[in-house]
Amino acid sequence: MKKYILIAIVIWGVNINAQTTLPNPVEELGVWYMYNGSHRVSEKFSIKSMAHFRFFEFGEDMQQFIGRFGANYKINKTFGATLGYAYLNTDTSYEVDEGTFGDHRIYEDLLANHKIGALKFAHRLRAEQRFFRSQTGHFIRYQLGLSYPLSNKWSTYLYDEVFFDFTGQSYNQNWLGAGVKYQLSKVVKLQLGYMSINTDASQNFDRIQIGIAISTDHRKKEKN
């Protein structure tokens, strides 16, 4: 009889532990729904806008919203610079209601673009000053992007971006992504891709990226 009581207690304890074990977001395939905009207002200046809705799973449990707004200055055909502001609202938990926190950022980009044949190279060096939870943080990020046209409408891309944190461990995270883009019109481009995120905590996250990019030109046309 005592043996059966002991077995029942063990089974009950295992069941309670299983119920209290939190789900692991690393095991989920998440998705990012993305909007990116570029709106040219003069020969040298354009307005950049961005909104991302990032989910732990497809359409469920939003992990983060991020919006960016900036002004870009075209130095020459190769180099450009952007100054902007970003706001992030982040849920650090997964399937647990522990609240969210806001993250305000100022960012500066130095951009360079060039080609080797049909292969396009895009370099971005970004500095970010973060203000969150009464703290201040600093990121330096470098991204190398490659794109190659498959046809008049289709292109493929590959990128890698590494993050360095000046307030914690020097290495913060790395984003590696690839996918395809489709030129729907002169203004609209669609994107479908995959990204792997590796963090300084040795965690790896898999994310599907579904995006739309809108590019407009508001320069006044010269009269003939």
N, C-alpha and C positions, 0 to 999 in steps of 0.2 A: 504493500500500500504506500509506504514511504517513497518507494522508487517511482511510482506513478505521479505522486505529488511533486517530486523533484523535476520530473520530465515536464509536467505542466507548467511549473514555474519558469523553467528554461525557455520553453516555447513562447510563453507570455512575454518574457524579457526580450527575446529576439524580435517579436512582433512590435513591441513598443519602440525598440531602437530603430526598426525599419521605418516606422511612421514618423519618427522625429528626425531622421536623416534628411538633410536638405538636398534638393535636386542639384545636379552639377551642370552649370551652363556650358562647360567645355564640351559636353557630350552632345549638345544641340547644334543643328545647322541653322544659323541665324540668317537674317536678310536685312540689307540696307536699301531703302527706297530713297532715291537721290534726285535732286534738282540742282542744276548748275547753270548760271546765266552769265553772259558777257554782253554788255551793251555799250557800243562805241559811240562816243559823243563828239569826238574831234580826231584829228590826225594823230594826236599824242595820247589822249585820255580815253579811258573806258571805265565803266562801272561793273564791278564783279558782285554777284550775288549767289548764295548757296543755301539750300535747306536739305538736311538729311534726317530721315526717320529710321532709327536703327533698332532692330528687334532681336531679342534672344532667339525667337522662333519665327516662322513664317506668319506674320500678322498677329502674333500674340506676345504679350509681355514686352512692351517697348523699353529698351535699355537706355536709349539716349536720343534727344533731339538736339540738333546743332544748326544754327543759322549764322552765316557770315555775310558781311557787307564791306566792300572795299573799293578804293580808287586805284586804277592801274595807270602807270605812265610808261609809254613806249620810248625807250632811250634811243634805240636804232633797230635795224632789222633783226638783230640777234638778241639784244638785252632789253629787259623791262623790269619794273619794280612796282610793288603793290603795298599800300598801307591800309589796314582795315581793322574792323571790330568783329568779334564772334561771341555768341552766347550759347552755352550748353546747359541742358537740363538732364541730369544723369541719375538713373536708378542703379545703385551698386549691387542690389540684391536680385535674386532670380526666383520668381514665384513666391516671394515673401514681401509683405507690405512693411517696409522699413523707411519709407519716405525717399525723397529725392533731394538733390542739392544743385544750386545754380553755380555756373562757372563763367566768369566774364574774362575775355581775353583781348589784348591788343596784339596784332601780328604784323610783321613786315616780311615781304617776299622779295628775293632777288631771283630773276628768271632768265634763262638762256635757252635758245632754241637753234638747232642747226640740223643739217641733213647730210647723209652719205648715200648718194644715189636716191632711191625711193624711201629709204629708212630714215624716219624722223627721230631726233633725240630732243628730249625736254628735260632740263635741269631746274630744280626749285630748291633754293635754300631759304628756310623759313625760321624766323625767331618769333617766339610767343611769350608774352608776359601774362601769367594767369593770376586771377584774383578769385579765391573761393574759400569758404569757411574761415574767414578772417586770416587767410594765409596768402602768401605770394609765391608763385613758382615761375620757373623759366625753362622753356624748351628750345632746343635747336633741332631742326628737322631737315634732312636732306632726301630728296626724291629724284630718282632717275627713271624717266619714262621713255619707252620705245613704242613707235607705232608704224605699221606697214599697211599700205593700201592693197586690198584684195581685188577691188573693182572700183567703178565710179561711185558706188553706193556703200560698199562694205570695206571695213578695215579691222585690223586686229591690233591689240596693244598688250604690253607687258610693263610692269613697273615694280620698283622696290623703294621703300621709304623707311629710313631708320630714325629713331627718336633718341635724343640725348637730354637728360634731365640734370639741371645744375643744382637742384635742391635735394636730390636723393642719390641713388646709384646712377652713375654716368649713363649706362645703357638703360633705356626705359622700355622700348618695344620696337618691333619691326613689322611692316606691312608688305606682303608680297602678293601681287594680283595680276590677273590676265583675263582677257575677254575679247569681245567683238563689239563694234559700233556700226550703226546703220544710219546713213544720211537720209532722213525722211524728206527733207526739203532744204532750201537754202538757209532756213532759220532753225530747224529742229533736227536734232540728232539723238538717236536712241542707243542705249548701252545695256549689255548683259555680260556679267563677269563673275569671277570667283576671287576671293581674297583670303589669305591665311594670315592670322595675327599671332605673333609670338611676343610674350611679355617678359619682363624681368623676373617674374615669379615662376618662370618656366611653364606657363600655361599657353595652350594653343587653341585659337578659336577659328572656326570655318564660317565664312560669310558669303552668301550670294548677293551680288550687287545688281540692282535694276534701276536704271537711271534715264533721265531726259535732260538734254542740254539745249538751251535756247540762246542763240546769238543774233543780236540785232545791230543795225547800223543807223544811227540817228544824225549822221553828218548831213549838213545841207549840201545838196547837189549843186554843182556849179552850173550857172546859166550859160547856154551857148551864145 
